[in-house]
Amino acid sequence: MRRIAIGILAFLSLFLTIAGAQSAERWAGLPAFPPMPQPKTSGMADVNDIKMYYAEYGEGDPILFIHGGLGNAEVWGAQVADFAKDHLVIVADSRGHGRSTRSQQPFGYDLMTSDYVALLDYLKIDRVTLVGWSDGGIIGIDMAMKHPEKLTRVIAQAANVTTDGVKPDVMNNKTFNDYINVAGEYYKKLSPTPNEYDAFVNQISQMWATQPAWTGADLGKISVPVTLAIGDHDEAVKLDHTQMMAKEIPGAKLVILKDASHFAMLQDPEGYDAMIRDAMAGR
């Protein structure tokens, strides 16, 4: 009887260890945003009909990092610290996000892309490697179609080009909802309208309901090098949608980020940065 009891206890211990390991999978958690290094310059640029926050770090070939929907530039702390060692790194808060203002003009990807084109003109930067996450990746693809002269290449993670590329059950996902809550806290701390998060979410949600809506023919006109990355546990974007994008964009490369979700830059910063460096080297 004692042996049986010991065996049961051993089995339970093993079961709990395995269950604990599964619950601790890095793709299932949302790490805190890393601290941002001190920028060499930062400010508010008059861009279109808004004031847009930006910051610059380091020196060298320029890289522009564009965050995802509801977020802000602070998500890129690990990437800025790495790439500022050998590049000029530019980050910004998209229209209505973070420290940037918004107007009554309806949100749209073409409009947000024009904000970033105007920001590059304001900073007197001719061309950049654009690294975009989620909405930032969509902006990167939009810029590749509309303003290829501004780009050396695009690295787009967790982007979609039609609304049906988004998983219908994304809002049921705990990690994704944790992100929405964290983004709301950052909004309260950073925004010039700290009490208007719900109004902001409502305004941008109207864009998400219908955009983007690009065709294979649209994607087929892209002439700049594009790398498409997606986590193997992405909560929001369908893998087969990303695979379709890779087929439609001429010469596009598809990278699957292992054990990572929509928030790969936070969950595996070393792997994420290596992916970017490989793309920049044409690997």
C-alpha positions as CSV (number, residue, x, y, z in Angstrom):
1,M,0.0,0.0,0.0
2,R,2.8,2.4,0.9
3,R,4.5,1.7,-2.5
4,I,1.2,2.5,-4.3
5,A,0.8,5.7,-2.3
6,I,4.4,6.7,-3.1
7,G,3.8,5.9,-6.8
8,I,0.6,8.0,-6.8
9,L,2.5,10.9,-5.2
10,A,5.3,10.6,-7.7
11,F,2.8,10.6,-10.6
12,L,1.0,13.7,-9.2
13,S,4.3,15.5,-8.8
14,L,5.3,14.7,-12.4
15,F,1.8,15.8,-13.6
16,L,2.0,19.1,-11.7
17,T,5.5,19.7,-13.0
18,I,4.4,19.1,-16.6
19,A,1.3,21.2,-16.1
20,G,3.4,24.0,-14.6
21,A,5.8,23.9,-17.5
22,Q,2.9,24.1,-20.0
23,S,1.4,27.0,-18.3
24,A,4.7,28.8,-18.3
25,E,5.3,28.5,-22.1
26,R,6.7,31.8,-23.1
27,W,4.2,32.3,-25.9
28,A,1.3,32.2,-23.4
29,G,2.6,35.2,-21.4
30,L,2.9,38.9,-21.9
31,P,6.2,40.2,-20.6
32,A,6.5,43.8,-19.4
33,F,7.7,46.4,-21.9
34,P,11.5,46.7,-21.4
35,P,12.9,50.1,-20.3
36,M,13.8,52.4,-23.2
37,P,17.4,53.7,-23.5
38,Q,17.9,57.5,-23.4
39,P,17.3,59.0,-26.8
40,K,19.8,61.3,-28.4
41,T,16.9,63.4,-29.8
42,S,13.1,63.3,-29.3
43,G,10.2,65.6,-29.8
44,M,6.8,66.3,-31.3
45,A,6.7,66.7,-35.1
46,D,3.9,68.6,-36.8
47,V,2.7,65.9,-39.2
48,N,-0.4,66.3,-41.3
49,D,-3.1,67.3,-38.8
50,I,-1.5,65.9,-35.7
51,K,1.6,66.2,-33.4
52,M,3.6,63.0,-33.6
53,Y,6.0,61.9,-30.9
54,Y,9.3,60.5,-32.2
55,A,12.7,59.6,-30.7
56,E,16.1,58.8,-32.3
57,Y,18.9,56.6,-31.0
58,G,22.4,55.6,-32.2
59,E,24.0,56.2,-35.6
60,G,24.3,54.4,-38.9
61,D,21.9,53.0,-41.5
62,P,18.4,54.0,-40.4
63,I,15.8,51.6,-39.0
64,L,12.2,52.7,-38.3
65,F,10.3,50.6,-35.8
66,I,6.5,50.9,-35.9
67,H,4.4,49.5,-33.1
68,G,1.0,47.8,-33.3
69,G,-2.5,49.0,-32.6
70,L,-3.3,50.5,-29.2
71,G,0.4,50.4,-28.3
72,N,3.3,52.8,-28.4
73,A,7.0,53.1,-29.0
74,E,7.9,51.7,-25.6
75,V,7.3,48.2,-26.8
76,W,10.6,48.3,-28.7
77,G,12.9,48.7,-25.7
78,A,14.9,45.5,-26.3
79,Q,15.2,46.2,-30.1
80,V,16.3,49.8,-29.6
81,A,19.0,48.8,-27.1
82,D,20.4,46.2,-29.6
83,F,20.1,48.1,-32.9
84,A,21.2,51.5,-31.6
85,K,24.7,50.0,-31.3
86,D,25.2,50.1,-35.0
87,H,22.2,51.8,-36.6
88,L,20.2,55.0,-36.4
89,V,17.0,53.8,-34.8
90,I,13.8,55.8,-35.1
91,V,10.7,55.1,-33.1
92,A,7.4,57.0,-33.0
93,D,3.9,56.8,-31.5
94,S,1.4,56.4,-34.3
95,R,-1.5,58.8,-34.7
96,G,-3.6,58.8,-31.5
97,H,-1.3,56.3,-29.8
98,G,1.0,57.0,-26.9
99,R,2.1,60.7,-26.8
100,S,0.8,61.5,-30.3
101,T,-2.4,63.4,-30.8
102,R,-5.3,62.4,-33.0
103,S,-7.9,64.4,-34.9
104,Q,-11.5,63.8,-35.9
105,Q,-10.3,62.6,-39.3
106,P,-11.2,58.8,-39.5
107,F,-8.3,56.4,-38.9
108,G,-7.0,54.7,-42.1
109,Y,-3.9,52.9,-43.0
110,D,-3.2,55.2,-45.9
111,L,-3.5,58.2,-43.5
112,M,-1.2,56.6,-40.9
113,T,1.3,55.7,-43.6
114,S,1.3,59.3,-44.8
115,D,2.1,60.3,-41.2
116,Y,5.2,58.2,-41.2
117,V,6.3,59.4,-44.6
118,A,5.9,63.0,-43.4
119,L,7.9,62.2,-40.2
120,L,10.8,60.8,-42.3
121,D,10.7,64.0,-44.3
122,Y,10.6,66.1,-41.1
123,L,13.7,64.2,-39.9
124,K,15.4,64.5,-43.3
125,I,15.8,60.7,-43.6
126,D,15.6,59.5,-47.2
127,R,15.2,55.7,-46.8
128,V,14.8,53.2,-44.0
129,T,14.5,49.6,-43.1
130,L,11.0,49.5,-41.7
131,V,10.2,47.0,-39.0
132,G,6.5,46.9,-38.3
133,W,4.5,44.8,-35.8
134,S,0.8,44.2,-36.4
135,D,-0.7,47.5,-37.5
136,G,2.9,48.7,-37.9
137,G,3.5,45.8,-40.3
138,I,0.4,46.8,-42.2
139,I,1.7,50.4,-42.5
140,G,5.0,48.9,-43.8
141,I,3.2,47.0,-46.5
142,D,1.1,50.1,-47.4
143,M,4.3,52.2,-47.6
144,A,5.9,49.5,-49.8
145,M,2.9,49.9,-52.2
146,K,2.5,53.7,-52.1
147,H,6.0,55.1,-51.2
148,P,8.7,52.5,-52.1
149,E,11.2,55.3,-52.6
150,K,11.2,55.6,-48.8
151,L,12.2,52.0,-48.1
152,T,15.3,49.8,-48.2
153,R,13.2,46.8,-47.1
154,V,10.1,45.9,-45.0
155,I,10.1,43.4,-42.1
156,A,6.4,42.9,-41.2
157,Q,5.5,40.8,-38.2
158,A,1.9,39.7,-37.6
159,A,0.4,41.8,-40.4
160,N,-2.7,41.1,-42.3
161,V,-3.9,42.5,-45.7
162,T,-7.6,41.7,-45.4
163,T,-9.9,41.7,-42.4
164,D,-10.5,37.9,-42.7
165,G,-6.8,37.4,-42.0
166,V,-7.6,38.0,-38.3
167,K,-8.8,35.1,-36.2
168,P,-12.4,35.5,-35.2
169,D,-11.8,34.4,-31.6
170,V,-8.9,36.7,-30.9
171,M,-10.8,38.7,-28.3
172,N,-11.4,35.5,-26.3
173,N,-7.6,35.1,-25.8
174,K,-6.3,36.0,-22.3
175,T,-2.8,37.2,-23.5
176,F,-4.4,39.5,-26.1
177,N,-6.8,40.9,-23.5
178,D,-3.9,41.4,-21.1
179,Y,-2.2,43.5,-23.8
180,I,-5.3,45.6,-24.3
181,N,-5.3,46.3,-20.6
182,V,-1.6,47.1,-20.5
183,A,-2.0,49.4,-23.5
184,G,-4.8,51.2,-21.7
185,E,-2.5,51.8,-18.7
186,Y,0.2,53.2,-20.9
187,Y,-2.4,55.4,-22.6
188,K,-3.4,56.9,-19.3
189,K,0.3,57.7,-18.5
190,L,1.4,59.0,-21.9
191,S,-1.5,60.4,-23.8
192,P,-2.4,64.1,-23.9
193,T,-6.0,62.9,-23.6
194,P,-5.5,60.3,-20.8
195,N,-9.2,59.8,-20.1
196,E,-10.2,59.1,-23.6
197,Y,-8.9,55.5,-24.2
198,D,-12.4,54.1,-24.8
199,A,-13.1,56.9,-27.4
200,F,-9.7,56.2,-29.1
201,V,-10.4,52.4,-29.2
202,N,-13.8,53.1,-30.7
203,Q,-12.4,55.4,-33.3
204,I,-9.6,53.0,-34.4
205,S,-12.0,50.0,-34.3
206,Q,-14.0,51.6,-37.1
207,M,-10.8,51.2,-39.2
208,W,-10.2,47.6,-38.2
209,A,-13.8,46.7,-39.2
210,T,-13.1,47.4,-42.9
211,Q,-9.3,47.7,-43.4
212,P,-7.0,46.7,-44.8
213,A,-8.6,45.4,-48.0
214,W,-5.8,44.8,-50.5
215,T,-5.9,42.3,-53.3
216,G,-3.3,39.9,-54.7
217,A,-2.9,42.3,-57.6
218,D,-2.1,45.1,-55.1
219,L,0.5,43.0,-53.3
220,G,2.0,41.8,-56.7
221,K,3.1,45.4,-57.4
222,I,5.4,45.6,-54.4
223,S,9.0,46.0,-55.5
224,V,11.0,46.3,-52.3
225,P,12.3,43.3,-50.4
226,V,9.8,42.1,-47.8
227,T,10.2,39.6,-44.9
228,L,7.0,38.4,-43.3
229,A,7.3,37.0,-39.8
230,I,4.6,35.4,-37.6
231,G,4.8,33.6,-34.3
232,D,3.8,29.9,-34.4
233,H,1.3,30.7,-31.6
234,D,0.0,34.0,-32.9
235,E,-3.3,34.8,-31.2
236,A,-4.6,37.3,-33.8
237,V,-3.3,36.5,-37.3
238,K,-3.9,33.3,-39.3
239,L,-0.8,31.4,-40.4
240,D,-2.4,30.5,-43.8
241,H,-3.1,34.2,-44.4
242,T,0.5,35.1,-43.8
243,Q,1.5,32.2,-46.1
244,M,-0.8,33.7,-48.8
245,M,0.8,37.1,-48.4
246,A,4.2,35.5,-48.9
247,K,3.1,34.0,-52.2
248,E,1.5,37.1,-53.5
249,I,4.3,39.6,-52.7
250,P,7.2,39.1,-55.2
251,G,10.3,37.6,-53.6
252,A,8.8,37.8,-50.1
253,K,10.4,35.6,-47.4
254,L,8.3,33.9,-44.7
255,V,9.8,33.4,-41.2
256,I,8.0,31.4,-38.5
257,L,9.0,32.6,-35.0
258,K,9.3,29.5,-32.8
259,D,7.5,29.4,-29.4
260,A,6.2,33.0,-29.9
261,S,2.9,34.7,-30.3
262,H,1.7,38.1,-31.5
263,F,4.0,39.6,-28.9
264,A,7.2,37.9,-30.1
265,M,9.4,41.0,-29.6
266,L,8.7,40.8,-25.9
267,Q,8.7,37.1,-25.5
268,D,11.9,36.3,-27.4
269,P,13.8,39.6,-28.0
270,E,17.1,37.8,-29.0
271,G,15.4,35.6,-31.5
272,Y,13.4,38.5,-32.8
273,D,16.5,40.7,-33.3
274,A,18.3,37.9,-35.0
275,M,15.4,37.5,-37.4
276,I,15.7,41.2,-38.3
277,R,19.4,41.0,-38.8
278,D,19.0,38.0,-41.0
279,A,16.4,39.8,-43.1
280,M,18.7,42.9,-43.4
281,A,21.5,40.6,-44.6
282,G,19.3,39.0,-47.2
283,R,19.2,35.7,-45.4
